[in-house]
Amino acid sequence: MAAKFVLKKTSNGQFMFNLHAANNEVILTSESYVAKQGAENGIASVRKNAPNDSQYRRETATNGQLYFVLAAENHEVIGRSEMYSSTAGLENGIASVKANAPAAAISDET
């Protein structure tokens, strides 16, 4: 199975997407968007910005776990990772987004 963006409608009627790796693990989750077009634009932004290491912020949660944020060129957050227990896991997650996002198909589940 190839990597894919899964576009969904949230319980409050907004839209969001997850980027799934080939093993179906979620590697990036978007913010919520009021309109479907906003979420589709978010996917396009992830595809554009994913290859650029400078667009990733490596963060530490209050519980000590690690995660990353992918931002657009205007510094607006377009996606967040799952939590990782190690720096190696975090870097593997970033590498997976870089490798998978640019060509990932879209599965529209709205």
VEXRO-99732 format. One record per atom (N, C-alpha, C): x, y, z. Coordinates in nm, 4 decimals. Example, Ala and Ser with C-alpha at 12.3 -4.5 7.8 and 13.67 -1.06 7.14 Angstrom:
2
+----------+----------+----------+
!        u !        v !        w !
+----------+----------+----------+
!   1.3190 !  -0.5690 !   0.7800 !
!   1.2300 !  -0.4500 !   0.7800 !
!   1.3200 !  -0.3300 !   0.7800 !
!   1.2850 !  -0.2250 !   0.7080 !
!   1.3670 !  -0.1060 !   0.7140 !
!   1.2900 !   0.0030 !   0.7870 !
+----------+----------+----------+
% end
This chain:
110
+----------+----------+----------+
!        u !        v !        w !
+----------+----------+----------+
!   0.0832 !  -0.1183 !   0.0000 !
!   0.0000 !   0.0000 !   0.0000 !
!   0.0879 !   0.1251 !   0.0000 !
!   0.0542 !   0.2220 !  -0.0791 !
!   0.1305 !   0.3459 !  -0.0878 !
!   0.0835 !   0.4448 !   0.0184 !
!   0.1670 !   0.5426 !   0.0437 !
!   0.1298 !   0.6493 !   0.1369 !
!   0.0111 !   0.7260 !   0.0803 !
!  -0.0692 !   0.7853 !   0.1708 !
!  -0.1850 !   0.8614 !   0.1243 !
!  -0.2265 !   0.9650 !   0.2272 !
!  -0.2883 !   1.0702 !   0.1765 !
!  -0.3567 !   1.1680 !   0.2597 !
!  -0.5006 !   1.1201 !   0.2729 !
!  -0.5531 !   1.1175 !   0.3946 !
!  -0.6927 !   1.0830 !   0.4173 !
!  -0.7634 !   1.2103 !   0.4617 !
!  -0.8527 !   1.2582 !   0.3767 !
!  -0.9283 !   1.3808 !   0.4001 !
!  -1.0607 !   1.3427 !   0.4650 !
!  -1.0914 !   1.4038 !   0.5813 !
!  -1.2102 !   1.3676 !   0.6584 !
!  -1.2866 !   1.4916 !   0.7015 !
!  -1.4136 !   1.4704 !   0.7338 !
!  -1.4958 !   1.5730 !   0.7962 !
!  -1.4954 !   1.5434 !   0.9465 !
!  -1.4752 !   1.6461 !   1.0283 !
!  -1.4716 !   1.6271 !   1.1733 !
!  -1.6126 !   1.6269 !   1.2312 !
!  -1.6243 !   1.5906 !   1.3569 !
!  -1.7556 !   1.5836 !   1.4218 !
!  -1.8251 !   1.7198 !   1.4289 !
!  -1.7468 !   1.8279 !   1.4238 !
!  -1.8087 !   1.9616 !   1.4283 !
!  -1.8263 !   2.0227 !   1.2887 !
!  -1.8152 !   1.9393 !   1.1843 !
!  -1.8414 !   1.9849 !   1.0487 !
!  -1.7255 !   2.0502 !   0.9772 !
!  -1.6080 !   2.0528 !   1.0403 !
!  -1.4908 !   2.1078 !   0.9737 !
!  -1.4189 !   1.9956 !   0.8982 !
!  -1.3048 !   2.0283 !   0.8394 !
!  -1.2299 !   1.9321 !   0.7587 !
!  -1.0872 !   1.9231 !   0.8093 !
!  -1.0285 !   1.8054 !   0.7961 !
!  -0.8891 !   1.7838 !   0.8346 !
!  -0.8351 !   1.6678 !   0.7532 !
!  -0.7040 !   1.6464 !   0.7622 !
!  -0.6447 !   1.5323 !   0.6933 !
!  -0.5333 !   1.4724 !   0.7777 !
!  -0.5076 !   1.3455 !   0.7523 !
!  -0.3936 !   1.2739 !   0.8077 !
!  -0.3103 !   1.2243 !   0.6914 !
!  -0.1788 !   1.2265 !   0.7077 !
!  -0.0894 !   1.1621 !   0.6120 !
!  -0.0535 !   1.0266 !   0.6698 !
!  -0.0861 !   0.9219 !   0.5961 !
!  -0.0562 !   0.7852 !   0.6378 !
!   0.0643 !   0.7339 !   0.5594 !
!   0.1578 !   0.6700 !   0.6277 !
!   0.2700 !   0.6046 !   0.5609 !
!   0.2191 !   0.4784 !   0.4918 !
!   0.3050 !   0.4129 !   0.4165 !
!   0.2670 !   0.2920 !   0.3439 !
!   0.2156 !   0.1820 !   0.4370 !
!   0.2608 !   0.1826 !   0.5635 !
!   0.2146 !   0.0820 !   0.6605 !
!   0.0844 !   0.1248 !   0.7292 !
!   0.0229 !   0.2322 !   0.6805 !
!  -0.1028 !   0.2901 !   0.7289 !
!  -0.0899 !   0.3646 !   0.8619 !
!   0.0309 !   0.3805 !   0.9118 !
!   0.0532 !   0.4572 !   1.0347 !
!   0.0394 !   0.6065 !   1.0042 !
!  -0.0300 !   0.6797 !   1.0909 !
!  -0.0446 !   0.8245 !   1.0737 !
!   0.0886 !   0.8906 !   1.1078 !
!   0.1414 !   0.9676 !   1.0129 !
!   0.2697 !   1.0346 !   1.0364 !
!   0.2564 !   1.1864 !   1.0438 !
!   0.1389 !   1.2400 !   1.0077 !
!   0.1171 !   1.3840 !   1.0168 !
!  -0.0334 !   1.4096 !   1.0229 !
!  -0.0742 !   1.4993 !   1.1123 !
!  -0.2152 !   1.5360 !   1.1277 !
!  -0.2287 !   1.6861 !   1.1082 !
!  -0.3270 !   1.7254 !   1.0305 !
!  -0.3460 !   1.8677 !   1.0010 !
!  -0.4211 !   1.9387 !   1.1116 !
!  -0.4260 !   2.0688 !   1.0969 !
!  -0.5145 !   2.1523 !   1.1748 !
!  -0.6552 !   2.1332 !   1.1178 !
!  -0.7566 !   2.1882 !   1.1818 !
!  -0.8925 !   2.1851 !   1.1282 !
!  -0.9140 !   2.3044 !   1.0366 !
!  -0.9937 !   2.2812 !   0.9324 !
!  -1.0259 !   2.3852 !   0.8349 !
!  -1.1774 !   2.3989 !   0.8271 !
!  -1.2275 !   2.5213 !   0.8127 !
!  -1.3707 !   2.5457 !   0.8030 !
!  -1.4260 !   2.4881 !   0.6736 !
!  -1.3526 !   2.5033 !   0.5642 !
!  -1.3986 !   2.4576 !   0.4326 !
!  -1.3098 !   2.3455 !   0.3799 !
!  -1.3692 !   2.2595 !   0.2999 !
!  -1.2944 !   2.1492 !   0.2380 !
!  -1.1793 !   2.2023 !   0.1534 !
!  -1.2023 !   2.3121 !   0.0809 !
!  -1.0977 !   2.3716 !  -0.0022 !
!  -0.9765 !   2.4103 !   0.0822 !
!  -0.9991 !   2.4555 !   0.2040 !
!  -0.8874 !   2.4875 !   0.2932 !
!  -0.8036 !   2.3652 !   0.3241 !
!  -0.8684 !   2.2522 !   0.3499 !
!  -0.7958 !   2.1276 !   0.3767 !
!  -0.7201 !   2.0819 !   0.2526 !
!  -0.7824 !   2.0946 !   0.1365 !
!  -0.7145 !   2.0575 !   0.0118 !
!  -0.5930 !   2.1476 !  -0.0126 !
!  -0.6056 !   2.2748 !   0.0191 !
!  -0.4913 !   2.3664 !   0.0088 !
!  -0.3834 !   2.3275 !   0.1091 !
!  -0.4248 !   2.2803 !   0.2283 !
!  -0.3297 !   2.2336 !   0.3285 !
!  -0.2495 !   2.1149 !   0.2781 !
!  -0.3159 !   2.0217 !   0.2107 !
!  -0.2462 !   1.9060 !   0.1524 !
!  -0.1440 !   1.9538 !   0.0499 !
!  -0.1837 !   2.0469 !  -0.0349 !
!  -0.0902 !   2.1015 !  -0.1348 !
!   0.0296 !   2.1668 !  -0.0674 !
!   0.0058 !   2.2345 !   0.0441 !
!   0.1137 !   2.2996 !   0.1174 !
!   0.2077 !   2.1967 !   0.1811 !
!   0.1507 !   2.0879 !   0.2335 !
!   0.2357 !   1.9812 !   0.2884 !
!   0.3235 !   1.9244 !   0.1776 !
!   0.2639 !   1.8960 !   0.0630 !
!   0.3429 !   1.8414 !  -0.0491 !
!   0.4579 !   1.9347 !  -0.0862 !
!   0.4300 !   2.0648 !  -0.0886 !
!   0.5311 !   2.1634 !  -0.1273 !
!   0.6408 !   2.1783 !  -0.0221 !
!   0.6015 !   2.1812 !   0.1056 !
!   0.6969 !   2.2125 !   0.2120 !
!   0.7650 !   2.0907 !   0.2742 !
!   0.7095 !   1.9725 !   0.2568 !
!   0.7630 !   1.8522 !   0.3218 !
!   0.9104 !   1.8247 !   0.2915 !
!   0.9584 !   1.8450 !   0.1688 !
!   1.0992 !   1.8131 !   0.1416 !
!   1.2005 !   1.9053 !   0.2097 !
!   1.1569 !   2.0205 !   0.2609 !
!   1.2485 !   2.1224 !   0.3135 !
!   1.2672 !   2.1097 !   0.4642 !
!   1.3842 !   2.0668 !   0.5060 !
!   1.4103 !   2.0463 !   0.6487 !
!   1.3880 !   2.1729 !   0.7309 !
!   1.4106 !   2.2884 !   0.6702 !
!   1.3944 !   2.4146 !   0.7439 !
!   1.2491 !   2.4415 !   0.7822 !
!   1.1549 !   2.3687 !   0.7246 !
!   1.0134 !   2.3891 !   0.7550 !
!   0.9667 !   2.3064 !   0.8750 !
!   1.0552 !   2.2250 !   0.9316 !
!   1.0200 !   2.1406 !   1.0461 !
!   1.0714 !   2.2028 !   1.1753 !
!   0.9856 !   2.2023 !   1.2783 !
!   1.0270 !   2.2420 !   1.4130 !
!   1.0205 !   2.1166 !   1.4994 !
!   1.1295 !   2.0874 !   1.5643 !
!   1.1348 !   1.9736 !   1.6551 !
!   1.1007 !   2.0245 !   1.7942 !
!   1.0006 !   1.9636 !   1.8585 !
!   0.9469 !   2.0134 !   1.9850 !
!   0.9456 !   1.9030 !   2.0904 !
!   0.9350 !   1.9458 !   2.2165 !
!   0.9197 !   1.8535 !   2.3287 !
!   0.7921 !   1.8887 !   2.4027 !
!   0.7058 !   1.7887 !   2.4202 !
!   0.5795 !   1.8081 !   2.4923 !
!   0.6063 !   1.8180 !   2.6421 !
!   0.5084 !   1.8624 !   2.7176 !
!   0.5248 !   1.8774 !   2.8621 !
!   0.5534 !   1.7438 !   2.9315 !
!   0.5127 !   1.6328 !   2.8702 !
!   0.5393 !   1.5012 !   2.9291 !
!   0.6749 !   1.4448 !   2.8876 !
!   0.7526 !   1.5246 !   2.8136 !
!   0.8861 !   1.4828 !   2.7741 !
!   0.8932 !   1.4116 !   2.6402 !
!   0.7790 !   1.3776 !   2.5820 !
!   0.7818 !   1.3125 !   2.4518 !
!   0.8119 !   1.4148 !   2.3430 !
!   0.8596 !   1.3647 !   2.2310 !
!   0.9013 !   1.4498 !   2.1209 !
!   0.7983 !   1.4478 !   2.0093 !
!   0.7893 !   1.5578 !   1.9369 !
!   0.7037 !   1.5649 !   1.8189 !
!   0.7600 !   1.6715 !   1.7265 !
!   0.7100 !   1.6742 !   1.6032 !
!   0.7523 !   1.7792 !   1.5118 !
!   0.6310 !   1.8484 !   1.4524 !
!   0.6550 !   1.9701 !   1.4095 !
!   0.5543 !   2.0530 !   1.3443 !
!   0.6085 !   2.0875 !   1.2063 !
!   0.5239 !   2.0743 !   1.1054 !
!   0.5592 !   2.1175 !   0.9706 !
!   0.4884 !   2.2504 !   0.9458 !
!   0.5648 !   2.3512 !   0.9061 !
!   0.5086 !   2.4840 !   0.8826 !
!   0.5263 !   2.5235 !   0.7362 !
!   0.4371 !   2.6083 !   0.6895 !
!   0.4476 !   2.6638 !   0.5552 !
!   0.5528 !   2.7746 !   0.5557 !
!   0.5807 !   2.8269 !   0.4381 !
!   0.6810 !   2.9334 !   0.4279 !
!   0.6421 !   3.0568 !   0.5079 !
!   0.5117 !   3.0781 !   0.5302 !
!   0.4665 !   3.1926 !   0.6095 !
!   0.4657 !   3.1604 !   0.7593 !
!   0.5238 !   3.0470 !   0.7978 !
!   0.5381 !   2.9988 !   0.9358 !
!   0.4079 !   2.9481 !   0.9963 !
!   0.3014 !   2.9384 !   0.9171 !
!   0.1754 !   2.8853 !   0.9666 !
!   0.1851 !   2.7330 !   0.9740 !
!   0.1409 !   2.6761 !   1.0863 !
!   0.1472 !   2.5312 !   1.1062 !
!   0.0494 !   2.4630 !   1.0112 !
!   0.0984 !   2.3618 !   0.9388 !
!   0.0113 !   2.2854 !   0.8495 !
!  -0.0034 !   2.1402 !   0.8926 !
!   0.0800 !   2.0967 !   0.9870 !
!   0.0660 !   1.9610 !   1.0373 !
!   0.1531 !   1.9338 !   1.1573 !
!   0.1102 !   1.8366 !   1.2385 !
!   0.1847 !   1.7934 !   1.3563 !
!   0.2001 !   1.6428 !   1.3528 !
!   0.3078 !   1.5967 !   1.4105 !
!   0.3325 !   1.4522 !   1.4145 !
!   0.2660 !   1.3878 !   1.5353 !
!   0.2767 !   1.2585 !   1.5397 !
!   0.2426 !   1.1828 !   1.6586 !
!   0.3551 !   1.2054 !   1.7602 !
!   0.3413 !   1.1517 !   1.8791 !
!   0.4460 !   1.1640 !   1.9815 !
!   0.5496 !   1.0517 !   1.9653 !
!   0.6740 !   1.0865 !   1.9933 !
!   0.7855 !   0.9919 !   1.9838 !
!   0.8587 !   0.9878 !   2.1167 !
!   0.9134 !   0.8720 !   2.1499 !
!   0.9873 !   0.8579 !   2.2755 !
!   1.1371 !   0.8791 !   2.2564 !
!   1.1842 !   0.8867 !   2.1311 !
!   1.3277 !   0.9034 !   2.1071 !
!   1.3521 !   1.0005 !   1.9919 !
!   1.4700 !   1.0587 !   1.9921 !
!   1.5094 !   1.1481 !   1.8838 !
!   1.5175 !   1.0711 !   1.7523 !
!   1.5654 !   0.9473 !   1.7564 !
!   1.5744 !   0.8660 !   1.6351 !
!   1.4353 !   0.8443 !   1.5747 !
!   1.3368 !   0.8164 !   1.6590 !
!   1.2002 !   0.7988 !   1.6114 !
!   1.1463 !   0.9261 !   1.5480 !
!   1.1732 !   1.0385 !   1.6125 !
!   1.1313 !   1.1688 !   1.5602 !
!   1.1917 !   1.1935 !   1.4223 !
!   1.3209 !   1.1714 !   1.4090 !
!   1.3894 !   1.1954 !   1.2813 !
!   1.3399 !   1.0986 !   1.1739 !
!   1.3087 !   0.9752 !   1.2122 !
!   1.2514 !   0.8797 !   1.1168 !
!   1.1143 !   0.9270 !   1.0698 !
!   1.0357 !   0.9857 !   1.1618 !
!   0.9053 !   1.0401 !   1.1251 !
!   0.9177 !   1.1528 !   1.0243 !
!   1.0114 !   1.2435 !   1.0479 !
!   1.0349 !   1.3536 !   0.9540 !
!   1.0788 !   1.2986 !   0.8188 !
!   1.1694 !   1.2012 !   0.8204 !
!   1.2166 !   1.1412 !   0.6953 !
!   1.1008 !   1.0763 !   0.6196 !
!   1.0084 !   1.0158 !   0.6921 !
!   0.8937 !   0.9522 !   0.6291 !
!   0.8024 !   1.0556 !   0.5635 !
!   0.7781 !   1.1680 !   0.6314 !
!   0.6964 !   1.2742 !   0.5718 !
!   0.7659 !   1.3285 !   0.4473 !
!   0.8952 !   1.3529 !   0.4563 !
!   0.9706 !   1.4042 !   0.3417 !
!   0.9600 !   1.3102 !   0.2223 !
!   0.9707 !   1.1804 !   0.2479 !
!   0.9699 !   1.0817 !   0.1402 !
!   0.8306 !   1.0564 !   0.0837 !
!   0.7292 !   1.0605 !   0.1694 !
!   0.5959 !   1.0175 !   0.1286 !
!   0.5016 !   1.1291 !   0.0836 !
!   0.5108 !   1.2459 !   0.1444 !
!   0.4107 !   1.3502 !   0.1192 !
!   0.4053 !   1.3998 !  -0.0252 !
!   0.5192 !   1.4241 !  -0.0902 !
!   0.5109 !   1.4859 !  -0.2230 !
!   0.4272 !   1.4092 !  -0.3256 !
!   0.4253 !   1.2784 !  -0.3189 !
!   0.3537 !   1.1989 !  -0.4206 !
!   0.2345 !   1.1225 !  -0.3649 !
!   0.2012 !   1.1439 !  -0.2382 !
!   0.0908 !   1.0675 !  -0.1766 !
!  -0.0423 !   1.1011 !  -0.2419 !
!  -0.1208 !   0.9977 !  -0.2664 !
!  -0.2554 !   1.0147 !  -0.3216 !
!  -0.3477 !   1.0706 !  -0.2135 !
!  -0.4643 !   1.1166 !  -0.2551 !
!  -0.5640 !   1.1662 !  -0.1609 !
!  -0.6820 !   1.0689 !  -0.1584 !
!  -0.7169 !   1.0250 !  -0.0384 !
!  -0.8362 !   0.9436 !  -0.0189 !
!  -0.9397 !   1.0341 !   0.0462 !
!  -1.0417 !   1.0728 !  -0.0302 !
!  -1.1430 !   1.1657 !   0.0186 !
!  -1.2535 !   1.0884 !   0.0877 !
!  -1.2591 !   1.0987 !   0.2214 !
!  -1.3597 !   1.0283 !   0.2999 !
!  -1.4661 !   1.1232 !   0.3546 !
!  -1.4789 !   1.2396 !   0.2893 !
!  -1.5787 !   1.3358 !   0.3343 !
!  -1.7145 !   1.2950 !   0.2824 !
+----------+----------+----------+
% end
